[in-house]
Amino acid sequence: MILPVIMAGGTGTRLWPLSRQNCPKQFLAYNGERSLLQQTISRLIGLKIKPPMLICNEEHRFIAAEQMRQIGVEYGGIFLEPVGRNTAPAIALAAIHALEVESNTKQHPENNAGVISKDEPLLLVLAADHVIENVEAFQTAVKQAAILAKQDKLVTFGIVANTPETGYGYIRRGAPIVGSSKEKVESEKMDAFFVDCFVEKPDLVTATEYVDSGKYYWNSGMFMFKASRYLEVLKQFNPDIVSACKKAMQVQNEDMDFVRLDKQAFMDCPSDSIDYAVMEPLCADKNNQDVVVVTLNAGWNDIGGFKALWEISDKDKNNNAICGDVKTVDTRNCLIMSDDKLIATVGVDDLVIVNTKDTILVAHKYKAQEVQSIVNQLKSDNRPEVTFHREVYRPWGKYDSVDNGERFHVKRITVKPGAKLSVQMHHHRAEYWIVVSGTAKVTNGDETILLTENQSTYIPIGTIHALENPGKVELELIEVQSGSYLGEDDIVRFEDSYGRE
């Protein structure tokens, strides 16, 4: 049985201002109604798999859980990394967990309806921020990879390179792998090869040589192998990673959908990618028979920047990719996106124009990768735009920062039916709440009241308060904050349904 492991970390700064630290690109929808994470999960439907396991950052836990709830897919928990330690340790956590679950299943079959898997799970490691247009081709590649992974191979997926991209690593393939009729391979030859080596991102001349040779694939960053086999090889080359991850997994605190690990133990873990920690050391042996690559020609794109986003988008007759309220005259080959304002262009080519509720980005399409320099400037200036969108999602709903000044902040707050904000107080600000629609149950000091449309309440500085939606429709209200300090860290929580401090 296949256990998908979805790597949902990362910040996607090359797509700023669409992607930000608190809501990076894997949680956004670019080419449809579903986010990239939701698309990643959905393309597994039809395969024989265990409920997928997600690995993400602590700060993204609620949005990850909410997006899984929205598509109604069963999943096997969300493991929260206390700090980022790259892919090799993250996959080690998944492997250790998979073997723990397998061991528990065998020891306690009564908890699993008497059904015990004869084989340990195969980890299918996927990134949450990729686009794959041909799901059938993807699933065919996964099935071929499973055959090889059962034979103790470490399988990677190589993307057919049709252009000389300098932003990708490459895989050089070796001798082909011939399938066995016993394994029910549809053709005489599997579309799979032994791996000669992994190659770093090349310059344009070298990348062109790679593509022309037909012997190189783009490195997709997707893998499949037995959990035990991965840990065996990782221990061979990087025993400290395995040791630290096992120690971190000894303390597992389950909180709703989330599993928290021993923070200090994981912080002590070396940081390394699976390529450097496992794949490249194995391939250094010229007689390598352990690492194999399965060909994937399925319309793959990792949305690594705005040029890639333009490439996967639908175009008009002038080759413009347009989203939102946009009018163009004599405009060609542009990516133009607007959240809430009219964008009008005249006589421009090859531009990226992105308007969000709080920012505007204008860049040359072939220079758009350099947006990272803007992000670095914003970080240096401690600007909130690098971290938050104007609209911020919370486990209970969302808020939109409508306006703010030196001593005031106006928010439009939406609370989901049945949801409740934490019992809290503020040292530096007072709040005034006005209900726009729905019903609010408000705790204001010693008083608990119900407010409906057009009713309001005032909460003085230092007063313990709480907000709840007891109704069956969304509650919407306007919050006006005033005081000497209005930061989100001026919150003292006394009680919280979501485990926040």
C-alpha positions in Angstrom: 0.0 0.0 0.0 1.2 3.5 -0.8 1.4 6.2 1.9 1.5 9.7 0.3 3.7 12.1 2.2 2.8 15.7 1.2 5.6 18.2 1.9 3.7 21.4 2.5 6.4 23.7 4.0 8.1 26.6 2.3 7.2 30.2 1.8 7.2 30.7 -2.0 8.8 34.1 -2.0 9.4 34.2 -5.8 5.6 34.6 -6.1 5.3 37.6 -3.8 2.9 39.4 -3.3 0.6 36.6 -4.1 2.5 34.2 -1.9 3.5 35.4 1.6 4.9 33.9 4.7 1.6 33.2 6.5 -0.1 31.9 3.3 2.5 30.6 0.8 1.9 29.4 -2.7 0.9 25.8 -1.9 -2.3 27.2 -0.2 -3.3 29.4 -3.1 -5.4 28.7 -6.2 -3.8 29.8 -9.5 -5.3 27.7 -12.2 -8.7 26.8 -10.9 -10.8 26.8 -7.7 -8.6 24.5 -5.7 -5.3 25.3 -4.1 -2.1 23.6 -5.2 -2.2 21.5 -2.0 -5.8 20.4 -2.8 -4.8 19.6 -6.3 -1.9 17.5 -5.0 -4.3 15.4 -2.9 -7.0 15.2 -5.5 -4.7 13.7 -8.2 -4.2 10.7 -5.9 -7.8 9.7 -6.1 -8.1 6.3 -7.9 -4.8 5.0 -6.6 -4.7 2.4 -3.8 -3.3 4.5 -1.1 -3.4 5.1 2.7 -4.8 8.4 3.9 -2.1 11.0 3.0 0.2 12.4 5.7 0.9 16.2 5.6 4.1 17.8 6.9 4.0 21.5 7.3 5.1 24.5 9.5 3.4 25.2 12.8 2.1 28.6 11.5 0.3 27.0 8.5 -1.5 24.2 10.5 -5.0 25.7 10.5 -5.1 26.6 6.8 -3.8 23.1 5.9 -6.4 21.5 8.0 -9.2 23.7 6.6 -8.2 23.0 3.0 -8.3 19.3 3.7 -11.8 19.7 5.2 -13.0 21.7 2.2 -12.3 18.8 -0.3 -13.6 16.1 2.1 -10.6 13.9 1.8 -9.5 11.6 4.7 -5.9 12.2 5.7 -3.6 10.6 8.2 -2.7 13.6 10.3 -0.7 16.8 10.0 2.9 16.6 11.4 4.1 20.0 12.5 7.8 20.8 12.1 8.9 23.1 15.0 11.6 24.5 12.7 12.5 23.9 9.0 15.2 21.2 8.5 14.9 20.6 4.8 13.5 17.4 3.1 15.8 14.6 4.4 14.7 15.0 8.1 11.1 15.6 7.1 10.9 12.4 5.1 12.7 10.6 8.0 9.9 11.6 10.3 7.3 10.2 7.9 9.2 6.9 7.5 9.6 6.5 11.3 5.9 7.1 11.8 4.9 4.7 9.0 6.9 1.9 10.6 5.4 2.7 14.0 1.9 2.5 12.6 2.7 -0.8 10.8 4.2 -2.3 14.0 1.1 -1.2 16.0 -1.2 -2.7 13.4 0.5 -6.1 13.5 0.5 -6.1 17.3 -3.1 -5.0 17.6 -5.1 -6.3 14.6 -8.4 -5.8 16.6 -8.0 -2.0 16.1 -7.9 -2.5 12.3 -10.8 -4.7 11.7 -8.5 -7.7 11.5 -6.9 -6.5 8.3 -3.1 -6.5 8.3 -1.0 -5.4 5.4 1.5 -8.0 4.2 3.9 -5.3 3.0 5.2 -2.2 4.7 4.0 1.0 3.2 5.7 2.6 0.2 6.3 6.3 0.9 5.2 8.5 -2.1 6.9 11.8 -1.4 5.2 14.8 -3.1 5.6 18.5 -3.0 2.4 20.4 -2.3 3.1 23.2 -4.7 3.4 21.4 -8.1 1.0 21.5 -11.1 0.5 18.3 -13.0 -2.0 18.5 -15.9 -2.1 14.9 -17.0 -3.3 12.9 -13.9 -3.5 9.6 -15.8 0.1 9.8 -16.9 1.1 10.8 -13.3 -0.8 7.8 -11.9 0.8 5.4 -14.4 4.3 6.6 -13.4 3.4 6.1 -9.7 2.3 2.5 -10.4 5.6 1.8 -12.2 7.5 3.4 -9.4 5.7 1.2 -6.8 6.9 -2.0 -8.6 10.5 -0.8 -8.3 10.2 0.5 -4.8 8.9 -3.0 -3.7 12.3 -4.3 -5.0 14.1 -2.0 -2.5 14.9 0.6 -5.2 14.9 4.3 -4.3 12.8 5.8 -7.1 12.7 9.4 -8.3 10.5 10.9 -11.0 12.3 12.6 -13.9 10.4 15.2 -15.8 10.9 15.1 -19.6 13.0 18.3 -20.3 11.6 20.1 -23.3 13.3 23.4 -22.8 16.8 24.3 -21.4 15.7 25.5 -18.0 18.5 26.9 -15.7 16.3 27.0 -12.6 16.1 23.2 -12.2 18.5 20.5 -11.1 18.9 17.6 -13.6 19.0 13.8 -13.5 21.2 11.9 -16.0 19.7 8.5 -16.8 21.7 5.4 -17.3 20.7 1.9 -18.6 17.0 1.1 -19.0 15.2 -1.1 -16.6 13.3 -4.0 -18.2 10.0 -4.9 -16.6 8.9 -8.4 -15.7 5.6 -9.9 -16.9 5.1 -11.2 -13.4 4.7 -7.6 -12.2 2.0 -7.0 -14.8 3.9 -4.3 -16.6 1.9 -3.2 -19.6 4.8 -3.0 -22.0 7.9 -5.0 -22.4 10.1 -2.2 -21.2 9.3 0.0 -18.3 9.8 3.7 -18.8 12.5 3.7 -16.1 16.3 3.8 -15.9 19.1 3.5 -13.5 20.4 6.9 -12.4 23.9 7.9 -13.4 24.0 11.1 -11.4 22.2 14.2 -10.1 23.4 17.5 -11.6 23.2 20.9 -10.1 21.4 23.8 -11.8 23.4 24.4 -15.0 24.0 27.5 -17.1 22.1 28.0 -20.3 24.7 26.5 -22.6 25.0 23.4 -20.5 21.2 23.1 -20.0 20.8 23.2 -23.8 23.3 20.4 -24.2 21.4 18.4 -21.6 18.1 18.8 -23.4 19.6 18.1 -26.9 21.2 14.9 -25.6 17.8 13.4 -24.5 19.6 11.7 -21.6 18.6 14.2 -18.9 15.5 14.9 -16.9 14.5 17.8 -14.7 14.7 16.8 -11.1 11.0 16.9 -9.8 11.8 16.4 -6.1 9.2 13.6 -6.0 10.2 10.1 -4.7 9.0 6.6 -3.8 10.6 4.0 -1.6 10.0 1.7 1.4 10.1 3.5 4.7 12.7 1.0 6.1 14.9 1.2 3.0 15.0 5.0 3.2 16.0 5.0 6.8 18.6 2.3 6.2 20.4 4.4 3.5 20.0 7.7 5.4 21.6 6.0 8.5 24.4 4.8 6.3 25.4 8.3 5.1 23.8 10.6 7.8 23.3 8.7 11.0 22.9 12.0 13.0 19.7 12.8 11.1 18.1 9.4 11.9 19.1 9.7 15.5 17.7 13.2 16.0 14.4 12.3 14.2 13.9 9.2 16.2 14.4 11.2 19.4 12.0 13.9 18.2 9.4 11.2 17.5 9.6 9.9 21.0 7.5 12.8 22.1 4.3 13.1 20.1 1.6 15.5 21.4 -1.6 15.1 19.4 -3.8 18.2 19.2 -6.9 17.8 17.1 -5.6 17.0 13.6 -2.0 18.0 14.5 1.0 16.0 15.8 3.7 18.0 17.5 7.2 16.6 18.1 10.0 17.2 20.5 11.1 20.7 19.5 14.6 20.7 20.9 15.4 17.3 19.5 14.3 18.3 16.0 16.2 21.6 16.3 19.4 19.6 17.0 18.8 17.7 13.7 21.2 18.6 10.8 19.5 20.3 7.9 19.9 18.6 4.5 17.9 17.8 1.4 17.2 14.2 0.3 19.3 14.8 -2.8 22.4 15.6 -0.8 21.8 13.3 2.1 20.8 10.1 0.2 20.5 10.2 -3.6 23.8 11.7 -4.5 26.0 9.6 -2.1 24.4 6.5 -3.5 24.9 7.6 -7.1 28.6 8.3 -6.4 29.1 4.5 -6.7 29.5 4.0 -10.5 27.9 0.5 -10.1 24.8 2.0 -8.5 21.8 -0.3 -8.8 19.8 1.3 -6.0 18.6 4.7 -7.4 16.3 4.6 -10.4 14.3 7.2 -12.3 10.8 6.8 -13.7 10.0 9.1 -16.7 7.1 11.5 -16.0 5.7 13.4 -19.0 2.5 14.8 -17.5 2.5 18.6 -17.9 4.5 19.2 -14.7 5.3 22.7 -13.4 6.6 23.7 -10.0 5.3 27.3 -10.4 8.8 28.6 -9.4 8.0 32.2 -10.4 5.7 34.4 -12.4 7.0 33.3 -15.8 6.0 29.7 -14.9 2.6 31.0 -13.8 2.2 32.8 -17.1 3.1 29.6 -18.9 0.4 27.4 -17.3 -2.3 30.1 -17.6 -4.9 30.5 -20.3 -4.0 33.2 -22.8 -6.0 35.7 -24.9 -5.4 36.4 -28.6 -2.4 38.6 -27.7 -0.8 35.9 -25.5 -1.8 37.7 -22.2 -2.7 35.8 -19.1 -5.4 37.8 -17.3 -7.1 37.3 -14.0 -9.5 39.9 -12.5 -10.7 43.3 -13.7 -8.3 44.1 -16.5 -8.6 46.1 -19.7 -5.8 46.1 -22.3 -4.8 48.0 -25.5 -1.8 47.1 -27.6 -0.6 44.7 -24.8 1.2 41.4 -25.4 2.8 38.5 -23.6 1.9 39.9 -20.1 0.7 38.3 -16.9 -1.9 40.7 -15.3 -3.7 39.8 -12.1 -6.0 42.0 -10.0 -7.7 41.3 -6.7 -9.9 44.3 -6.3 -9.1 47.2 -8.7 -9.3 47.8 -12.4 -5.9 47.5 -14.1 -5.6 49.2 -17.5 -2.6 48.8 -19.8 -1.6 50.5 -23.0 1.4 49.6 -25.3 3.3 47.2 -23.0 4.9 43.8 -23.6 6.3 41.1 -21.4 5.3 42.6 -18.1 4.1 41.0 -14.8 1.5 43.2 -13.1 0.0 41.9 -9.9 -2.4 43.9 -7.7 -3.5 42.6 -4.3 -5.5 44.5 -1.7 -2.4 46.0 -0.2 0.4 45.9 -2.9 1.2 46.4 -6.5 4.0 44.6 -8.3 5.3 45.6 -11.7 8.2 43.6 -13.2 9.6 42.5 -16.5 8.5 39.0 -17.1 12.0 37.8 -17.6 13.3 39.6 -14.5 10.4 38.6 -12.2 12.6 36.1 -10.4 14.4 39.1 -8.8 11.3 39.8 -6.7 13.2 38.1 -4.0 15.3 41.3 -3.7 12.1 43.2 -2.9 11.2 40.6 -0.3 14.6 41.0 1.3 14.1 44.8 1.5 10.7 44.4 3.1 12.2 42.0 5.7 14.9 44.5 6.5 12.3 47.2 7.0 10.0 44.9 9.1 7.2 45.5 6.7 4.1 43.4 7.4 3.4 42.9 3.7 6.2 40.2 3.5 4.3 38.1 6.1 0.6 38.8 5.9 -2.0 39.4 3.2 -4.5 42.1 4.0 -7.0 39.2 4.4 -5.8 36.8 7.0 -7.3 33.3 7.7 -7.7 32.0 11.2 -9.1 28.6 12.4 -12.4 30.4 13.3 -12.7 32.3 10.1 -10.9 35.3 8.7 -10.3 39.1 9.0 -9.7 41.8 6.5 -7.7 44.9 7.5 -9.8 47.6 6.0 -7.9 50.6 7.3 -5.3 51.6 9.8 -3.4 54.5 11.2 -1.1 55.5 14.0 -3.7 54.8 16.8 -6.5 52.9 15.1 -7.1 49.7 13.1 -10.4 48.7 11.3 -11.1 45.1 10.5 -13.9 43.2 8.9 -14.2 40.0 10.8 -16.0 36.8 9.6 -16.6 34.0 12.0 -17.7 30.5 10.8 -20.9 29.0 12.3 -20.2 27.4 15.6 -16.7 28.9 15.8 -15.3 30.8 18.8 -12.4 33.1 19.2 -10.2 32.7 22.3 -11.0 34.2 25.7 -8.5 37.1 25.8 -7.6 40.6 26.8 -5.4 43.4 25.6 -3.0 45.7 27.5 -2.8 48.5 25.0 -6.0 48.7 23.0 -9.8 49.0 23.3 -12.2 47.5 20.8 -15.6 48.4 19.4 -17.6 45.7 17.7 -20.5 46.3 15.3 -22.5 43.4 13.9 -23.2 43.6 10.2 -24.9 40.2 9.7 -25.5 37.0 11.7 -25.6 36.6 15.5 -22.7 37.2 17.9 -22.4 35.8 21.4 -20.1 38.2 23.3 -18.4 37.9 26.6 -17.5 41.3 27.8 -16.0 41.2 31.3 -18.7 39.6 33.6 -21.5 40.1 31.0 -22.5 37.7 28.2 -24.8 39.1 25.6 -26.3 38.3 22.1 -25.9 40.9 19.4 -27.6 40.9 16.0 -27.5 43.1 12.9 -26.7 46.8 13.7 -26.1 46.2 17.4 -22.7 46.9 19.0 -20.6 46.7 22.1 -17.5 48.4 23.5 -14.6 46.5 25.2 -12.3 48.6 27.3 -8.6 48.1 27.6 -7.7 45.2 30.0 -11.2 43.7 29.9 -11.4 39.9 29.4 -13.6 39.1 26.4 -14.6 36.5 23.8 -16.6 36.3 20.6 -18.6 33.3 19.4 -20.9 32.6 16.5 -23.8 30.5 17.9 -25.8 30.6 14.7 -26.0 28.5 11.5 -24.8 31.3 9.1 -21.6 33.3 9.0 -21.2 36.1 11.5 -19.8 39.3 10.0 -18.8 42.3 12.1 -16.7 45.4 12.0 -14.0 45.8 14.7 -12.5 49.2 15.4 -9.3 49.0 17.5 -7.9 52.1 19.2 -4.9 52.5 21.5 -1.2 53.1 21.9 -0.1 49.7 20.4 -2.2 47.6 18.0 0.1 44.7 17.2 -1.3 41.1 17.0 1.1 40.1 19.8 -0.9 42.2 22.3 -3.1 39.2 23.1 -3.2 37.5 26.4 -5.1 34.2 25.9 -6.9 32.6 28.9 -8.7 29.8 27.0 -8.4 28.7 23.3 -10.2 26.0 21.4 -7.3 25.7 18.9 -4.3 25.2 21.2 -2.8 28.7 20.7 -0.8 30.4 23.4 
